[in-house]
Amino acid sequence: MGKRLFWLALGAGLAVFVVVKGREYYQKLTPEGVRNTVEETGVRAVNWVKDFVDTVQSAAAEREAELLEALDEGQLRDGHAAL
């Protein structure tokens, strides 16, 4: 009796899992689901590009400040920083 109850509970749990996951996958494959996925991917890509541009701009500004400081201190010779 115990084994049968165990297998019944396991089967019911598995059936619920399959139904829930099936609905999720079905929603992802509908036109609206695909649109949402594409939209989310686009937003993530735009945010990544913005972060990249901000990082490059801040690094360029930092390097410019270093070069201007070196120029003011006379550490630049022939257009190159003295090592």
C-alpha positions, 0 to 999 in steps of 0.5 A: 500500500505504501509503495502504491501511494508513493508512486501515485504521489510521484506521478501526480507531482510529475504531472503537475510539473509537466503541465506548469512547464508546458504552459510556460513554454507554450506562452513563450512560443505564442506571438506575444511571448516571442515579442516579449522575449525579443523586447527584453533582449533588446532592452538588455542589449541597449543597457549593455551598450550604454554601460560600455559607452559610459565605461569607455568615456570615463576611462578616456576622461581619466586618461586625458586627465592623467596626460594633462597632469603629466603635461603640466608637470613637464613629464612628456617628452617628444609627445610621449610620457617619460617612463 
